[in-house]
Amino acid sequence: MQKDSKIYVAGHRGMVGSAIVRELQRNGFTNLVTRTHTELDLTRQADVERFFADEKPEYVFLAAAKVGGIGANSAALADFMYLNMTLEMNVIHAAWQNGVKKLLFLGSSCIYPRLAPQPMREDCLLTSALEPTNEAYALAKISGLKYCEYLNRQYGTDYISVMPTNLYGPNDNYHPEHSHVLPAMIRRFHEAKLRELPEVTCWGDGSALREFLYVDDLAELCVFLMERYSGNETVNAGTGKEISIKALAETVADIVGYRGEIRWDSTRPNGTPRKLLDVSKAAALGWTYRTELKEGIRLAYNDFLNHKEWQQQ
């Protein structure tokens, strides 16, 4: 990419998209194209095709998606599948129609099998069953990365895919019902501290193991790969380190300053027992994460405190 290359960041207001915009600007890229959902509904094929025909972006970062935690995924399976599959197919197809030089598709580590060998390598995709609680979202993301692969094979495009682990950081979603585990904990423990609640109940039994990547580290990798990597196989994005949900809860509570008791509701789902990415491919390409978990949680909590709208929901 040249510093004045026309770059479209889809989903620029979201956590990932906004981090990519910050990283591009930090690296001196000046010709960025963005659209809000009101300005461009990516699920409307004709509107997406018109946008690409008019703007003719040279590079595309596809970070737009409908996302949520276990509860949201389980409650809206059809919505998660339809909306994600529709918007990603519209963007990728329009990019191909309009000669985009390179596209980066952002997926999720939930594309890998529920009981995949750990840590999960890129080539374990589609080797066994998915985790039922987020199967619909995973299927949509698998379709997106496979469509990129098939366009590469059939038409010689240069479309790549990145599969990040659990992300957190600035502009995260702290909604009480639709957020992921880490931002949900930040909000829950913060509110419990303010209300001086004696205990907080978390889902599951705390035994599930998860990996977390600070979103600005992911953005750095995305720009790095857009400039230096081409290939049909996806690239995992993570830290290579994992933590139990129980230990995560204790860490978040400590950083937030909540001193009450943490209880576990084992009638609620744990999700996938373990989900650690093999990040050796990204490391071999020359990238590694920068932000350790505790420091990242402190940064995320400060971001939460600076966004008063979350305090009103």
Secondary structure, 3 states (H helix, E strand, C coil): CCCCCCEEEECCCCHHHHHHHHHHHHCCCCCEECCCCCCCCCCCHHHHHHHHHHHCCCEEEECCCCCCCHHHHHHCHHHHHHHHHHHHHHHHHHHHHCCCCEEEEECCHHHCCCCCCCCECHHHCCCCCCCHHHHHHHHHHHHHHHHHHHHHHHHCCCEEEEEECEEECCCCCCCCCCCCHHHHHHHHHHHHHHHCCCEEEEECCCCCEECEEEHHHHHHHHHHHHHHCCCCCCEEECCCCCEEHHHHHHHHHHHHCCCCEEEEECCCCCCCCEECECCHHHHHHCCCCCCCHHHHHHHHHHHHHHCHHHHHC
